[in-house]
Amino acid sequence: MDLLEIIKSRRSIRRYEDRDVPDELIYKIIEAGIWAPSSNHCEPCEFIVIRDREIKEKLSKISPWSKFIADAPVAICILSNKASSCVIMDGSIAVMNMLLEIHSLGLGSCWVDVKYNEKLVRDTLNIPDNYEIITVIPIGYPAENPTSSRKSVNDCTYRERYGNK
Ligand SMILES: Cc1cc2nc3c(=O)[nH]c(=O)nc-3n(C[C@H](O)[C@H](O)[C@H](O)COP(=O)(O)O)c2cc1C
């Protein structure tokens, strides 16, 4: 599939089949994150793979919009070392690579906003203070097929100067 097709057909998936995701696929997903660009090539990201049901259940309580973590066979927490001068950007771009790899492997995932209760994630996963918690992404085989839409290129693009359509 053309990369743009992969980008456009990826959806946030919040319902998963009751079917395990093998470690080989998790390995590829983390590799996709590692191969993202990073500021000064500092490679600040580290990853926690979570399969334990009790831990997933705790993480599902981050916010009202994270309940589906409990039902995914696996989740990955993405960390970015605060030593990076672009800690959030470095972490976010790694996650985007991972979301695209997840989709291209026939799996589904969804970015979960951890800012709502970052302490819960930090305490549950024993994360040191020198790491920014970028997100926790549940991963599983999709049990839903949502659609989405986007604004058009013309709606958000200018020529030469802002406002010049
Ligand atoms: C920074 C960020 C935070 C998000 N937080 C959540 C969240 O906490 N819970 C959730 O269900 N979806 C979350 N999402 C997913 C968005 O709702 C989703 O990407 C958006 O509705 C577009 O849908 P699509 O990903 O299927 O194209 C988040 C996405 C981003 C990029």
The ligand as an SDF file (V2000), in Angstrom:
LIG
                    3D

 31 33  0  0  0  0  0  0  0  0999 V2000
   -2.5510   13.8760   21.5960 C   0  0  0  0  0  0  0  0  0  0  0  0
   -3.7570   12.9610   21.4320 C   0  0  0  0  0  0  0  0  0  0  0  0
   -4.4730   12.5920   22.5630 C   0  0  0  0  0  0  0  0  0  0  0  0
   -5.5540   11.7000   22.4320 C   0  0  0  0  0  0  0  0  0  0  0  0
   -6.1820   11.2690   23.5780 N   0  0  0  0  0  0  0  0  0  0  0  0
   -7.1710   10.3340   23.4720 C   0  0  0  0  0  0  0  0  0  0  0  0
   -7.7540    9.7610   24.6470 C   0  0  0  0  0  0  0  0  0  0  0  0
   -7.3600   10.0590   25.7850 O   0  0  0  0  0  0  0  0  0  0  0  0
   -8.7440    8.8440   24.4890 N   0  0  0  0  0  0  0  0  0  0  0  0
   -9.2060    8.4800   23.2500 C   0  0  0  0  0  0  0  0  0  0  0  0
  -10.1170    7.6410   23.1800 O   0  0  0  0  0  0  0  0  0  0  0  0
   -8.6630    8.9910   22.1110 N   0  0  0  0  0  0  0  0  0  0  0  0
   -7.6550    9.8930   22.1870 C   0  0  0  0  0  0  0  0  0  0  0  0
   -7.0470   10.3820   21.0440 N   0  0  0  0  0  0  0  0  0  0  0  0
   -7.5040    9.9070   19.7160 C   0  0  0  0  0  0  0  0  0  0  0  0
   -8.3010   11.0020   18.9640 C   0  0  0  0  0  0  0  0  0  0  0  0
   -9.5670   11.1270   19.5420 O   0  0  0  0  0  0  0  0  0  0  0  0
   -8.3930   10.5860   17.4680 C   0  0  0  0  0  0  0  0  0  0  0  0
   -7.1060   10.5390   16.9200 O   0  0  0  0  0  0  0  0  0  0  0  0
   -9.2450   11.5780   16.6670 C   0  0  0  0  0  0  0  0  0  0  0  0
  -10.5960   11.5110   17.0850 O   0  0  0  0  0  0  0  0  0  0  0  0
   -9.2100   11.2730   15.1480 C   0  0  0  0  0  0  0  0  0  0  0  0
   -9.6310    9.9510   14.8900 O   0  0  0  0  0  0  0  0  0  0  0  0
   -8.7080    8.9190   14.1020 P   0  0  0  0  0  0  0  0  0  0  0  0
   -7.4520    8.7260   14.9080 O   0  0  0  0  0  0  0  0  0  0  0  0
   -9.5060    7.6450   14.0050 O   0  0  0  0  0  0  0  0  0  0  0  0
   -8.4170    9.4900   12.7590 O   0  0  0  0  0  0  0  0  0  0  0  0
   -5.9590   11.2330   21.1410 C   0  0  0  0  0  0  0  0  0  0  0  0
   -5.2210   11.6340   20.0160 C   0  0  0  0  0  0  0  0  0  0  0  0
   -4.1230   12.4620   20.1500 C   0  0  0  0  0  0  0  0  0  0  0  0
   -3.3190   12.8140   18.9150 C   0  0  0  0  0  0  0  0  0  0  0  0
  1  2  1  0
  2  3  1  0
  2 30  2  0
  3  4  2  0
  4  5  1  0
  4 28  1  0
  5  6  2  0
  6  7  1  0
  6 13  1  0
  7  8  2  0
  7  9  1  0
  9 10  1  0
 10 11  2  0
 10 12  1  0
 12 13  2  0
 13 14  1  0
 14 15  1  0
 14 28  1  0
 15 16  1  0
 16 17  1  0
 16 18  1  0
 18 19  1  0
 18 20  1  0
 20 21  1  0
 20 22  1  0
 22 23  1  0
 23 24  1  0
 24 25  2  0
 24 26  1  0
 24 27  1  0
 28 29  2  0
 29 30  1  0
 30 31  1  0
M  END
$$$$
